[in-house]
Amino acid sequence: MQKSRKAALLSALIFPGIGQFYLQRRILGAVLAGAAIAAIYRIISVLLEQAREISVSIQRGDIAPSITSIIEALATQPVNGSEFLSTLAWAVLVIAWLISIADAYLRS
């Protein structure tokens, strides 16, 4: 298997930037991996905050402790106006992943 294809597969299947590290392009690999890590951190932070707010609402009795009520609360309850930042984090993650795959495949 060509080195560039193997690097692209590493970036696609494991994590953004891994293929660049495999190709000895450590700076770009670190930038892509760092962007992906920051995006994942933001996404997880928002999800945990949303879970905390819903659990508090359940304890107060505002939301019934049923799956349908929790799903409705998730669909209608943004976390402190952070919807834009969550969308941005998802975009950064996807873009970093795509750049990592494309760069690894096009470099030999």
GIJO-V10646 format. One record per pair of residues at least 6 apart in sequence whose C-alpha atoms are under 6 Angstrom apart, sorted by the first residue. I is the first residue (numbers start at 0). GAP is how many residues later the second one is. Records with the same first field share a line. If there is no record, write none. Layout:
BEGIN
I = GAP  GAP
END
This chain:
BEGIN
3 = 100  101  103  104
4 = 100
6 = 12  97
7 = 11  93  96  97
9 = 8  9
10 = 6  7  8  89  90
11 = 89
15 = 16  17  81  84
16 = 12  15  16  83
18 = 85
19 = 9
20 = 8
31 = 64
35 = 57
38 = 50  54
49 = 29
56 = 6
END
